């Protein structure tokens, strides 16, 4: 086993409980979204008043791309904070632990004592973190498909239609991981990298909310371009997919830029002797 693969395996083993709990929650949310859609469809058939009120509520949740299809109804529930919050918690935790976390624990010198370059070390951290994100999205995708079959939903969404929003969520998590890794690469304590990553993410969410609100859009609309949440559009990815490629590309670009700049900082810094 190469040093790279050994480090990837080590990271996956150390985070297995965290990854397992988050993935279990993801699976539950994927299943719950289908169950709620089934209940919603039964409720709106009861009378016209329910139908009009429910459509307005779901359009608010789903955004401008919402078309009242079963697929849109299920994916619109992923706009609630819980699904992205789980992804972002993994991204920030893994990004902050990659360098400054290992320094703080005093285990970086042991890892670097193996015959591998700093680039190899950093890539092992990146690969293990993105594998975790991939596993979470796989669980979310499969839970949705299985729940649709279990409940016998009419007009069952296609596997590809559900997969696209999963990829969009993955890209959001990857972008946040990228800039959190950047903060971790030049710091010596994990909490500060976590704080910076969390602060940038929360500020971006607030800025996006302000920029897209009707009463502030004209004056503050430019804030939308400064946040990764502009690329988070799971309903659009599922229903129309017109902006799916650009959104995923932009988010992955943020991730790649963060990784490259993090490497430049990590390659040029002096590591403490007791790291």
Number of C-alpha atoms within 10 A of each C-alpha: 6 10 17 20 14 13 21 20 13 15 18 19 12 10 15 13 11 14 19 14 13 20 22 16 18 24 22 15 19 26 22 17 21 27 18 14 21 19 10 16 15 10 13 16 11 10 9 10 10 13 16 11 11 16 16 11 11 18 17 12 18 25 16 10 18 22 18 15 12 18 21 26 25 26 29 26 23 22 16 12 9 14 18 17 12 17 24 24 17 23 29 26 22 26 31 30 24 25 28 26 25 20 21 17 14 15 14 20 15 10 17 15 9 13 10 13 14 14 14 16 21 21 18 22 24 21 16 21 24 20 14 24 24 17 15 25 24 17 18 24 23 17 22 26 19 14 18 22 13 12 11 11 16 10 10 13 18 11 12 11 18 24 21 22 26 24 20 27 24 25 27 29 27 31 26 28 30 31 28 31 34 28 25 32 28 21 20 20 18 22 17 16 28 25 15 17 26 18 12 17 20 13 13 20 17 15 20 23 18 19 21 17 12 10 10 12 16 11 10 15 17 15 18 21 14 12 20 22 20 20 22 23 25 27 31 24 26 27 20 13 18 11 13 21 13 12 22 25 15 17 27 21 16 20 23 17 16 23 24 15 17 22 21 15 17 20 16 10 12 9 14 11 7 11 17
